[in-house]
Amino acid sequence: MITAPSGPIRVIKGRATTEELAALTAILLAYAGRRPAPPAGRDRRPRSVPPRVFHGAHSWQR
């Protein structure tokens, strides 16, 4: 099992080794696997925002 690092992970652009990038990838994938996926089909907009309504074509689109 992969444990979380004690401090923040910082990778300077162009300075990380292949092993460091592989370790970071493994940690990120482990975290992604633990988070529950959002329910399918759920709209992320707040309930106060009305759904987008389809409207007919403008005169220049006809």
The first five atom37 places (N, CA, C, CB, O) and aatype in JSON, in Angstrom:
{
  "aatype": [12, 9, 16, 0, 14, 15, 7, 14, 9, 1, 19, 9, 11, 7, 1, 0, 16, 16, 6, 6, 10, 0, 0, 10, 16, 0, 9, 10, 10, 0, 18, 0, 7, 1, 1, 14, 0, 14, 14, 0, 7, 1, 3, 1, 1, 14, 1, 15, 19, 14, 14, 1, 19, 13, 8, 7, 0, 8, 15, 17, 5, 1],
  "atom_mask": [
    [1, 1, 1, 1, 1],
    [1, 1, 1, 1, 1],
    [1, 1, 1, 1, 1],
    [1, 1, 1, 1, 1],
    [1, 1, 1, 1, 1],
    [1, 1, 1, 1, 1],
    [1, 1, 1, 0, 1],
    [1, 1, 1, 1, 1],
    [1, 1, 1, 1, 1],
    [1, 1, 1, 1, 1],
    [1, 1, 1, 1, 1],
    [1, 1, 1, 1, 1],
    [1, 1, 1, 1, 1],
    [1, 1, 1, 0, 1],
    [1, 1, 1, 1, 1],
    [1, 1, 1, 1, 1],
    [1, 1, 1, 1, 1],
    [1, 1, 1, 1, 1],
    [1, 1, 1, 1, 1],
    [1, 1, 1, 1, 1],
    [1, 1, 1, 1, 1],
    [1, 1, 1, 1, 1],
    [1, 1, 1, 1, 1],
    [1, 1, 1, 1, 1],
    [1, 1, 1, 1, 1],
    [1, 1, 1, 1, 1],
    [1, 1, 1, 1, 1],
    [1, 1, 1, 1, 1],
    [1, 1, 1, 1, 1],
    [1, 1, 1, 1, 1],
    [1, 1, 1, 1, 1],
    [1, 1, 1, 1, 1],
    [1, 1, 1, 0, 1],
    [1, 1, 1, 1, 1],
    [1, 1, 1, 1, 1],
    [1, 1, 1, 1, 1],
    [1, 1, 1, 1, 1],
    [1, 1, 1, 1, 1],
    [1, 1, 1, 1, 1],
    [1, 1, 1, 1, 1],
    [1, 1, 1, 0, 1],
    [1, 1, 1, 1, 1],
    [1, 1, 1, 1, 1],
    [1, 1, 1, 1, 1],
    [1, 1, 1, 1, 1],
    [1, 1, 1, 1, 1],
    [1, 1, 1, 1, 1],
    [1, 1, 1, 1, 1],
    [1, 1, 1, 1, 1],
    [1, 1, 1, 1, 1],
    [1, 1, 1, 1, 1],
    [1, 1, 1, 1, 1],
    [1, 1, 1, 1, 1],
    [1, 1, 1, 1, 1],
    [1, 1, 1, 1, 1],
    [1, 1, 1, 0, 1],
    [1, 1, 1, 1, 1],
    [1, 1, 1, 1, 1],
    [1, 1, 1, 1, 1],
    [1, 1, 1, 1, 1],
    [1, 1, 1, 1, 1],
    [1, 1, 1, 1, 1]
  ],
  "atom_positions": [
    [[0.84, -1.18, 0.0], [0.0, 0.0, 0.0], [0.88, 1.24, 0.0], [-0.95, 0.0, 1.21], [1.9, 1.28, 0.68]],
    [[0.48, 2.21, -0.75], [1.22, 3.46, -0.85], [0.71, 4.41, 0.22], [1.09, 4.08, -2.26], [-0.5, 4.62, 0.36]],
    [[1.64, 4.98, 0.97], [1.25, 5.94, 2.0], [1.49, 7.35, 1.5], [2.02, 5.68, 3.32], [2.34, 7.58, 0.64]],
    [[0.74, 8.26, 2.04], [0.87, 9.66, 1.64], [2.18, 10.23, 2.15], [-0.33, 10.49, 2.15], [2.6, 9.91, 3.26]],
    [[2.82, 11.07, 1.38], [4.04, 11.71, 1.85], [3.73, 12.68, 2.99], [4.75, 12.45, 0.7], [2.61, 13.18, 3.11]],
    [[4.74, 12.93, 3.82], [4.52, 13.79, 4.98], [4.38, 15.26, 4.59], [5.65, 13.64, 5.97], [3.69, 16.01, 5.28]],
    [[5.0, 15.67, 3.52], [4.94, 17.06, 3.09], [4.44, 17.16, 1.66], [0.0, 0.0, 0.0], [4.11, 16.15, 1.04]],
    [[4.38, 18.38, 1.14], [3.92, 18.54, -0.24], [4.94, 17.98, -1.23], [3.66, 20.03, -0.53], [6.14, 17.96, -0.95]],
    [[4.44, 17.54, -2.36], [5.31, 17.04, -3.42], [5.49, 18.17, -4.43], [4.71, 15.75, -4.1], [4.52, 18.71, -4.95]],
    [[6.73, 18.5, -4.68], [7.01, 19.56, -5.65], [7.92, 18.99, -6.73], [7.66, 20.8, -4.97], [8.96, 18.4, -6.43]],
    [[7.53, 19.18, -7.97], [8.35, 18.75, -9.09], [8.64, 19.98, -9.94], [7.65, 17.62, -9.94], [7.72, 20.6, -10.48]],
    [[9.9, 20.33, -10.04], [10.29, 21.47, -10.86], [10.34, 21.0, -12.3], [11.67, 22.06, -10.4], [10.9, 19.95, -12.61]],
    [[9.76, 21.78, -13.18], [9.68, 21.41, -14.59], [11.06, 21.09, -15.15], [9.02, 22.54, -15.4], [11.99, 21.9, -15.08]],
    [[11.17, 19.9, -15.71], [12.42, 19.47, -16.32], [13.45, 18.93, -15.36], [0.0, 0.0, 0.0], [14.55, 18.57, -15.79]],
    [[13.14, 18.87, -14.06], [14.13, 18.45, -13.07], [13.82, 17.09, -12.45], [14.24, 19.48, -11.99], [14.65, 16.58, -11.69]],
    [[12.68, 16.5, -12.72], [12.31, 15.24, -12.09], [12.89, 14.07, -12.88], [10.77, 15.11, -11.99], [12.94, 14.09, -14.11]],
    [[13.32, 13.06, -12.15], [13.82, 11.85, -12.8], [12.64, 10.96, -13.17], [14.82, 11.09, -11.89], [11.52, 11.19, -12.72]],
    [[12.9, 9.97, -13.97], [11.86, 9.03, -14.37], [11.29, 8.31, -13.15], [12.4, 8.01, -15.39], [10.09, 8.07, -13.07]],
    [[12.17, 7.96, -12.21], [11.71, 7.26, -11.0], [10.81, 8.16, -10.15], [12.92, 6.79, -10.18], [9.82, 7.69, -9.6]],
    [[11.16, 9.44, -10.04], [10.34, 10.36, -9.27], [8.97, 10.55, -9.91], [11.04, 11.71, -9.13], [7.95, 10.6, -9.22]],
    [[8.94, 10.67, -11.23], [7.66, 10.81, -11.92], [6.82, 9.54, -11.8], [7.89, 11.14, -13.4], [5.6, 9.62, -11.67]],
    [[7.46, 8.38, -11.84], [6.73, 7.12, -11.69], [6.14, 7.02, -10.28], [7.66, 5.92, -11.96], [5.01, 6.56, -10.12]],
    [[6.9, 7.43, -9.27], [6.39, 7.4, -7.9], [5.23, 8.37, -7.73], [7.51, 7.74, -6.9], [4.24, 8.04, -7.08]],
    [[5.33, 9.55, -8.29], [4.26, 10.53, -8.21], [3.01, 10.02, -8.92], [4.7, 11.87, -8.82], [1.9, 10.19, -8.42]],
    [[3.19, 9.39, -10.06], [2.06, 8.81, -10.79], [1.38, 7.73, -9.96], [2.52, 8.22, -12.13], [0.15, 7.68, -9.91]],
    [[2.15, 6.88, -9.31], [1.58, 5.82, -8.48], [0.78, 6.4, -7.32], [2.68, 4.9, -7.95], [-0.29, 5.9, -6.98]],
    [[1.3, 7.46, -6.7], [0.59, 8.09, -5.58], [-0.72, 8.72, -6.06], [1.47, 9.17, -4.91], [-1.75, 8.56, -5.42]],
    [[-0.67, 9.42, -7.18], [-1.88, 10.06, -7.7], [-2.93, 9.03, -8.11], [-1.55, 10.95, -8.89], [-4.12, 9.24, -7.87]],
    [[-2.51, 7.93, -8.71], [-3.46, 6.88, -9.08], [-4.06, 6.22, -7.84], [-2.78, 5.83, -9.96], [-5.24, 5.84, -7.84]],
    [[-3.26, 6.07, -6.8], [-3.79, 5.48, -5.56], [-4.85, 6.39, -4.95], [-2.65, 5.23, -4.55], [-5.88, 5.91, -4.48]],
    [[-4.59, 7.7, -4.95], [-5.59, 8.65, -4.43], [-6.84, 8.65, -5.29], [-5.0, 10.06, -4.36], [-7.95, 8.71, -4.77]],
    [[-6.67, 8.59, -6.6], [-7.83, 8.59, -7.51], [-8.68, 7.35, -7.3], [-7.37, 8.68, -8.97], [-9.9, 7.41, -7.44]],
    [[-8.06, 6.23, -6.97], [-8.8, 5.0, -6.74], [-9.59, 5.02, -5.45], [0.0, 0.0, 0.0], [-10.59, 4.31, -5.33]],
    [[-9.18, 5.82, -4.49], [-9.89, 5.88, -3.2], [-11.07, 6.82, -3.2], [-8.94, 6.3, -2.12], [-11.99, 6.65, -2.4]],
    [[-11.07, 7.8, -4.08], [-12.17, 8.77, -4.1], [-13.37, 8.17, -4.81], [-11.74, 10.08, -4.78], [-13.22, 7.55, -5.87]],
    [[-14.56, 8.34, -4.26], [-15.74, 7.83, -4.95], [-16.03, 8.64, -6.21], [-16.97, 7.85, -4.02], [-15.85, 9.86, -6.24]],
    [[-16.47, 7.94, -7.22], [-16.8, 8.61, -8.48], [-18.1, 9.38, -8.32], [-16.91, 7.58, -9.64], [-18.99, 8.93, -7.59]],
    [[-18.24, 10.53, -8.97], [-19.51, 11.26, -8.88], [-20.62, 10.46, -9.55], [-19.38, 12.66, -9.55], [-20.37, 9.72, -10.5]],
    [[-21.84, 10.59, -9.07], [-22.95, 9.85, -9.67], [-23.08, 10.17, -11.15], [-24.26, 10.16, -8.94], [-22.93, 11.32, -11.57]],
    [[-23.37, 9.16, -11.94], [-23.49, 9.35, -13.39], [-24.71, 10.2, -13.7], [-23.57, 7.99, -14.12], [-25.77, 10.02, -13.11]],
    [[-24.54, 11.11, -14.62], [-25.66, 11.92, -15.08], [-26.02, 13.08, -14.18], [0.0, 0.0, 0.0], [-26.97, 13.81, -14.47]],
    [[-25.3, 13.28, -13.11], [-25.63, 14.38, -12.2], [-25.02, 15.67, -12.74], [-25.11, 14.1, -10.77], [-23.86, 15.72, -13.13]],
    [[-25.83, 16.69, -12.75], [-25.37, 18.0, -13.21], [-24.62, 18.67, -12.07], [-26.57, 18.87, -13.7], [-25.1, 18.67, -10.93]],
    [[-23.47, 19.25, -12.35], [-22.66, 19.88, -11.31], [-23.1, 21.3, -10.99], [-21.22, 19.89, -11.72], [-22.58, 21.91, -10.05]],
    [[-24.05, 21.85, -11.75], [-24.51, 23.21, -11.47], [-25.38, 23.23, -10.21], [-25.3, 23.78, -12.68], [-26.05, 22.25, -9.9]],
    [[-25.38, 24.34, -9.49], [-26.25, 24.44, -8.32], [-27.72, 24.33, -8.73], [-26.01, 25.77, -7.58], [-28.08, 24.61, -9.87]],
    [[-28.54, 23.93, -7.8], [-29.97, 23.75, -8.09], [-30.66, 25.07, -8.43], [-30.66, 23.1, -6.9], [-31.7, 25.07, -9.08]],
    [[-30.09, 26.19, -7.99], [-30.72, 27.48, -8.25], [-30.57, 27.91, -9.72], [-30.14, 28.55, -7.34], [-31.29, 28.8, -10.18]],
    [[-29.64, 27.29, -10.44], [-29.44, 27.64, -11.84], [-30.37, 26.78, -12.68], [-27.95, 27.45, -12.28], [-30.3, 25.55, -12.61]],
    [[-31.24, 27.4, -13.48], [-32.17, 26.6, -14.28], [-31.42, 25.83, -15.37], [-33.25, 27.49, -14.91], [-30.35, 26.26, -15.8]],
    [[-31.95, 24.72, -15.82], [-31.29, 23.97, -16.88], [-31.27, 24.78, -18.17], [-31.99, 22.63, -17.11], [-32.11, 25.64, -18.4]],
    [[-30.3, 24.49, -19.0], [-30.2, 25.19, -20.28], [-31.34, 24.75, -21.18], [-28.83, 24.93, -20.96], [-31.58, 23.55, -21.35]],
    [[-32.02, 25.7, -21.75], [-33.18, 25.41, -22.58], [-32.78, 25.59, -24.04], [-34.38, 26.33, -22.22], [-32.14, 26.58, -24.4]],
    [[-33.16, 24.63, -24.86], [-32.88, 24.74, -26.29], [-33.77, 25.81, -26.88], [-33.08, 23.38, -27.01], [-34.96, 25.87, -26.57]],
    [[-33.22, 26.61, -27.71], [-34.02, 27.62, -28.39], [-33.8, 27.47, -29.89], [-33.66, 29.07, -27.91], [-32.78, 26.94, -30.33]],
    [[-34.75, 27.93, -30.65], [-34.7, 27.8, -32.11], [-33.54, 28.56, -32.72], [0.0, 0.0, 0.0], [-32.89, 29.37, -32.07]],
    [[-33.31, 28.28, -33.98], [-32.21, 28.92, -34.69], [-32.49, 30.39, -34.9], [-31.97, 28.23, -36.04], [-33.64, 30.81, -35.05]],
    [[-31.43, 31.17, -34.91], [-31.57, 32.59, -35.21], [-31.82, 32.76, -36.71], [-30.3, 33.38, -34.78], [-31.64, 31.83, -37.48]],
    [[-32.24, 33.95, -37.1], [-32.58, 34.19, -38.5], [-31.38, 33.94, -39.42], [-33.09, 35.61, -38.68], [-31.55, 33.46, -40.54]],
    [[-30.19, 34.26, -38.96], [-29.02, 34.07, -39.81], [-28.59, 32.61, -39.87], [-27.87, 34.91, -39.31], [-27.75, 32.26, -40.71]],
    [[-29.14, 31.74, -39.02], [-28.79, 30.32, -39.03], [-29.76, 29.5, -39.87], [-28.75, 29.79, -37.61], [-29.51, 28.31, -40.11]],
    [[-30.85, 30.09, -40.32], [-31.85, 29.33, -41.06], [-31.48, 29.16, -42.5], [-33.19, 29.98, -40.97], [-32.22, 28.54, -43.26]]
  ]
}
